[in-house]
Amino acid sequence: RFLMKLPELADHDFHIDVIEAETPNHYAYAIVIDPLVGRLAASTEAYTIWDVPTGGCRVRFDNTVTFQEGFREKHLLDEFAKVTLATVNSLAKLKMQAEQGVAAVLAFEEQQFGC
């Protein structure tokens, strides 16, 4: 179990459990945020990365979210937008790290969040 702290969400703890690891191509983890964000109760994310014969790589990303009890259909669009934004942000940073290195991701986060 890991505890992740993000400067842009300093009041939140991200509890992360690695549930699958096949170095270097596949990683999956379960995450719970405390306090909860929006109506999200928990999520499981998995990345599988493999080389492409013509160069580069492909990434498969699976994200399963569990919403808090009492979740209603009227909340669906708002929560879907939040999950989609977080997913796009994560994949963009993964691509940036692969192509430009960790320093580029840190600079991006500084620009994005000012931290």
Phi, psi and omega in degrees: 000138178239153172244120179252134175243135178244129180303325182285346175228058189300335182272006183242144173251132178254108180269118187239127174245123175285123183250344174210140176209115175234085185301135358257016192256342186217131178219139176221144179212154175254142183224138174232133180257133180233120359288161182300151179248126181058227180253010181284129177263318182193165175213157173234130181234141179224135177242132171234128184236133177217151180288149175253133184306330182275002180113155180081202181207168173243151179232131171251130181236123176245129181229120177245125181246147175240127180264159180296157176301142181093002179298132182241160180303328181295342179271349190302309184298317180297312181291323178298320179297318180295315180294320180296315179299315179297321179294312180299318179298315180297314181292324177297318180290325176298315178296315180299317180296318181296322185270328189234349178097170184297323182302323179294322178294317179297320178295320178298314180296322178298317179293320183288317188245349180069032180227000000 
